[in-house]
Structure formats: C-alpha cells, structure tokens
Amino acid sequence: MTRKKRRLILIAACGSVLALAVGLILYAMSGSIVFFRSPTDIAQQAIAPGTRLRLGGLVKDGSLRRGPDQTVDFAVTDTNATVAVHYKGLLPDLFREGQGVVAEGVLEPGGEFRADTVLAKHDESYMPREVADALKAQGRWQEGGANKAAPAPKPATAAADSTLGPRSER
C-alpha cells in the first residue's frame, strides 16, 4: 500500500468517527432541547399535553394570585392570547404584573401551564425575539422608549463633593 492510500484511509476513518460522534451527541441532546413558545403559538398550534416548553410574554395585569406554601397563579399574555400558569416556589425579585417573564415547565391537559422555573426580566431588551416582535407589532413595546430601564446615576467624585473638601485635607 502506498503512502497516499494509507493517508486517504486514515482521513476517511477519522471523518467517519467524527461523523458518528456528532450524530451521537445530537441524538443525546434531542431529549433535552426545550422549545420557546408564546401564548399565541400555544393557542394556534395543537401542542400535546405533557410537552416540556418555555412560555414567554408579559405577566397579565390583575392575574397574580398568591396561595399558601409559595404557590402562585398568574397569566402570561402576548396581548393576543393568554395562558394560565401555576408555579410553586420563590419568584424572582423583579417579577411583577406587566413585566416580561419566561416560564419553563409542562403544558397540562386542561391548557394550564405548570412551571418549575420562572425568570423575570427588568425590561423587554432581554425578551426573546419572537415575543418582542409580537409586542412591537401590537404597539406594546417601542425600542428605546419608555420600557427601557433608566440609566444608573453616576457616582459623585470626591473633587465634585464640596462637603468633603479637597483630597489633601482628608
């Protein structure tokens, strides 16, 4: 066998092993992929109960109900459709009505969403693109508008603070 044939066989063997490894990795990850859906997507598509997914949108005003043992019921909306969410656990500090939220969990047979993780965002700049586009189309979110967080105040420097005096006197 010539050097050229040996090199070609080695490259083909390495390529097939690499392709097999990539295929096994993709197959293993297929069970853990969680798809993102908006309330409109859930209402329009026939999503089977028990399907694990991420639900994103805004917490509907007036829908927040706190129960015993850290249970919380609220509704997530994209202004077209609304999905009821049930969650047991501590909510993030930034969670409130009218605010952007992403909940990860399972869709129940009655159409209720049972969340096991709730993530709140301080403004819509971190909203998933699909939800932000839906909100923009409905006029609920303007880029650079009132929904943006206010800039943090600049810290005062010692030279600008007249009560402390010059640095050499401290």
Salt bridges, closest charged atoms under 4 A:
ASP73 OD1 - HIS86 ND1 2.54
GLU104 OE2 - ARG52 NH2 3.30
GLU104 OE1 - ARG54 NE 3.12
GLU108 OE2 - ARG114 NE 3.44
GLU112 OE1 - ARG114 NH2 3.73
ASP116 OD2 - ARG52 NH1 2.99
ASP123 OD1 - HIS122 ND1 3.31
GLU143 OE1 - LYS136 NZ 3.17
